[in-house]
Amino acid sequence: MIHCRLINNAEYDLEARERLRRDVAPDPALPHVLLATCNRIEVYWGDGDAPEHIMRHLCRVAAGLESALVGERAVQGQLKNAYADALARYSLPPQLNRLFQSAMHAGKRVRNETRIAEGAVSHSQVTVDILKTQNIDLREKTVAIIGVNKLTVDILKYLVARQARHLFLSNRHIDKAEALARQYGGTARPLDDLRRTLAHADVLITATSAPHPVVRPHHIPADRQLLLFDLAFPRDAEESIAAMKNVTLFNLEHIERFAAANLTLRHAEIDAAERIIEEEILAFLHWQRRRIRTATSAPQNA
């Protein structure tokens, strides 16, 4: 039977997800698919039938219905990458293979046949929206970004479009920061020189995959106001930074609450999305039953 173990934003807050993330760590020797995003950690494994509730859940994830930002597109790519990574590592059992193919097909149909993703937000877009509310003249302020990935690149494109001139880019691998700096006109700075970087920064945006905090109180000068966006899971900014009087901090939970007020259109499309998912579940269960009948009716060796 196919099994699933998960920790997600619907059942656990950000602090609890960080605390429990090691509990779902799979046995690396066991063929499995691991989906790890800022909102969820899910592992799927096993052979044999896939229970209907697991199929339904995975389809809803693929369609963006289980996301904190309903209808967001990023999870579709994250699911595809998790499946591709599993295929590169293991020979997945047939039912597990088909489960992910069917769920990704369901997600694609939902996005093509409904308006669930129309005007959909991402964490980068919401970060940009919050920046707009702060009345910051980006031409005069210094922005530091830690991490090189799609999220930070999307934000960087916005900053450059708004004529941001003073950009510091840091990353664990400095060559990646240097390449991005050349492309967008910023300055690459070593991550271990963060205190000197933040001595000049007005805004810090951090989104790394580090398993521990990379921004600590001693990195932030007490005499400088800092607007900090921590978009990482687990969090990049040490928890005590939130209490610093000179820091305004937005983490994933703040960003998702900010976005929640703008979901009317996407919520209106949920019923249509769920009808498509039920069609895909029926198709998957029909395939599964047909496969079982074929196996049991095959002639046995004498």
Steps between C-alpha positions, in 0.01 A plus 500: 500500500609858432566701817536870568643695791469878506544824689321798346390857564135398552576297813816662636624856530845602380673429830344153529591414139861587573497288815339196337675504161749228603214267600409439137853433379476186282736204493730589207517132401121483460358608161294810573399844376583790733320831448655777709380861463464801728151380596529123512719195532340186359645157432329229292616138489382141468374252243148386418174693510491874561216589741247746362568757773870511409417545131255780583748678724781487243269627225396792720865579570580492126206730427604755763189437713707403804735797473494787745471723192215320323567449130871580516699350216833423666383174657438347157867539408610387846292183468639433152856544627441273801365227271790542254750481785341177625512349149870583480568328832269198499296261294159605632221240536238523221217630719718768659617601155144524366382683813733792433437504126124515562531771767716719277251453216219606735694811601560590137130459415395718792726781385395469136126454553428734792595852610653375824842642408370827356675775686654234721761620741840361587717576799717720278197696377368551852842615615495756220148610602613552859801697380260728311310573823818614676541813282865426443689685229701207366722736301641632828493191723738206521353151465687185601388160372621167636443190287496434127179329384183571301337684788787745551553544126130593456534762773826624353332558163239718672765699688695570182180602319439750782850642440658359814867597472657366817474121509712257701476132409629224729493124474677201652663452159637846417535417128121478468460840668765646269321368188171653617670826590646528149158437346306750711758760591551412864803433717583150623597478866629194693240353733752489784535879470131553578548746787691740273236456229212580737683808632389661172167323434149643541322184377607138537330219305619152590391166353757226537468124548727502806388265781589764762474880537742699287399844631567555871456806726871584499486541120255793528630840618285632785510855361354413156136444407457179302200361311554123496316244284575143611361279223683183602380174651645433746541865586824678412463768769559396859175525697628764745545749213122559502540674838760749376348849502683610185379204292165456323475131422272316256523120493299246300199516732484881480521487121224240472269700727564808286398306190191338651280806446542478121369149435136562404535412132701185559265373772211535255678252271561234764178306422598471134848389596365235736273356228804451276688332784213255560505410128872429520456293817237284328731450203788401729286258704367345177861447382591351838205256502566398140863430586396281794252305285765444235746372759252260662370362170844430357565124454708347776807293429441128547 
